[in-house]
Amino acid sequence: MIHLGNKPVIVGKKVILRPFREEDFSYIEECLKDPEVIKLTGSNEDYDREAVYKWYQTRNAQTDRLDLAIEDRAQAILVGEVVVNLYDETSQSMNFRILIGPRGRNRGLGTEATQLLIDYVFTNTELLHLNLSVYAFNPRAKSVYEKIGFVVESIDKNELEFEGEWIDSINMKLTREDWLNRQ
């Protein structure tokens, strides 16, 4: 079993990963309503403000997952979130995901946030690997994941319909062994 009840503050050069705060809500809401975030995450455009607010109020109390705000150190505001969830005890693995809103793009914040969280997870848990999925129309994210050490495991064809086209989902994995070899 995994226990992720301790919500760390992880300080990088560009970002701070930290537990969510009440004052973050308007910023996370901006991220979730952003057309690029909606597209790249395959999210449903139906937005229930009250449900989303309640969801983020419970993130810091979760013990089986780690949800952290990504704060841009230069602006001192939330620009996204980074998450490990969906623990699989049999394979000793979890899912990784990240989203960066409009105020945090194209400055390397997502790359640093990804590396910081992955380093934290492999240093502080016994997980054997992290998994993620990225849509084929998001080559920027795929490139970041590859740079950090994730490798393509499989492709789910026609996983998402977007504007009348079918988009593949690329499944990637980073093992503890590969992470250690890169250190």
Secondary structure as UniProt FT lines:
FT   STRAND          10..11
FT   STRAND          15..18
FT   HELIX           22..24
FT   HELIX           25..33
FT   HELIX           35..41
FT   HELIX           49..57
FT   HELIX           59..61
FT   STRAND          66..72
FT   TURN            73..76
FT   STRAND          77..88
FT   TURN            89..92
FT   STRAND          93..100
FT   HELIX           102..104
FT   TURN            105..106
FT   HELIX           109..124
FT   STRAND          129..135
FT   TURN            136..137
FT   HELIX           139..148
FT   STRAND          151..162
FT   TURN            163..164
FT   STRAND          165..175
FT   HELIX           176..182
//
